[in-house]
Amino acid sequence: MKPAKAVVLLSGGMDSATVLAIARAQGFEVYALSVAYGQRHTSELAAAARLAVSLGAAAHKVVNIDLRSIGGSALTDDIDVPEHGGDGIPVTYVPARNTIMLSVALGWAEVLGAGDIFCGVNAVDYSGYPDCRPEFVEAFEKLANLATKAAVEGHGLRVQAPLIQLSKADIVRRGIELGVDFAETVSCYQADAEGRACGHCDACRLRAAGFEAAGVADPTRYFG
């Protein structure tokens, strides 16, 4: 019997790499999906390509969507990346990013006949983005099962977010258990072309704190 198929959103960061490893460990034939959305830190896409191979994805697809054309985020627009998150939702939030990415994953899942979509959203150690909450994941799954031919014909779709309630330290430990090479991942909001991190942005600080709390040496490479 062939294994069930799953689409995994793979950004190239530590969370999505761990999610891909989790999906593989659950026995899924994994199809990795990365989105080139106009992000300024494109070295994460190179990391995603490497991780798709090393973690055993059956295929890796990169879809181009130009969110830079609408701007509104420090990751896609000419806005400085803050060194501290500050109060409220930070300017590194990309409007509708997770909704758009999950929609693309949903389309590919229908084409592949995959019943599961995995994403690496996290609601514990994160930057406060509204599209990383359990309510968002639940709402998108309901939408997926209303909006697709597959679901109408009786093949329901699940949206799985296995990291949603884990701390960054928990994610580090789980990834190591599953053989993720975190040195290959890129988390920094302003990583250079070689994937080296700034060490100051929200993503860098959360990542470093996760390794420290897990008692694991941080393999992150820094520039400057």
GIURJO-V832980 format. One record per backbone hydrogen bond with DSSP energy under -1.0 kcal/mol. NH is the residue of the N-H (numbers start at 0). CO is the residue of the C=O. If there is no record, write none. Layout:
# GIURJO-V832980
NH & CO
NH & CO
This chain:
# GIURJO-V832980
5 & 28
6 & 115
7 & 30
8 & 117
9 & 32
16 & 12
17 & 13
18 & 14
19 & 15
20 & 16
21 & 17
22 & 18
23 & 19
24 & 20
25 & 21
26 & 23
27 & 22
28 & 3
30 & 5
31 & 58
32 & 7
33 & 60
35 & 62
36 & 34
39 & 74
41 & 39
43 & 40
44 & 41
46 & 42
47 & 43
48 & 44
49 & 45
50 & 46
51 & 47
52 & 48
53 & 49
54 & 50
55 & 52
56 & 51
57 & 29
60 & 31
62 & 33
64 & 35
66 & 36
66 & 64
69 & 66
70 & 66
73 & 90
76 & 72
78 & 76
92 & 89
96 & 93
99 & 95
100 & 96
101 & 97
102 & 98
103 & 99
104 & 100
105 & 101
106 & 102
107 & 103
108 & 104
109 & 105
110 & 106
111 & 107
112 & 108
113 & 108
116 & 157
117 & 6
118 & 159
122 & 163
125 & 123
131 & 128
136 & 132
137 & 133
138 & 134
139 & 135
140 & 136
141 & 137
142 & 138
143 & 139
144 & 140
145 & 142
146 & 142
151 & 147
152 & 148
153 & 150
154 & 149
157 & 114
159 & 116
163 & 160
165 & 162
170 & 166
171 & 167
172 & 168
173 & 169
174 & 170
175 & 171
176 & 172
177 & 173
178 & 175
179 & 174
181 & 179
183 & 180
184 & 181
185 & 11
191 & 195
194 & 191
196 & 220
204 & 200
205 & 201
206 & 202
207 & 203
208 & 204
209 & 205
210 & 206
211 & 207
212 & 208
213 & 209
215 & 210
222 & 196
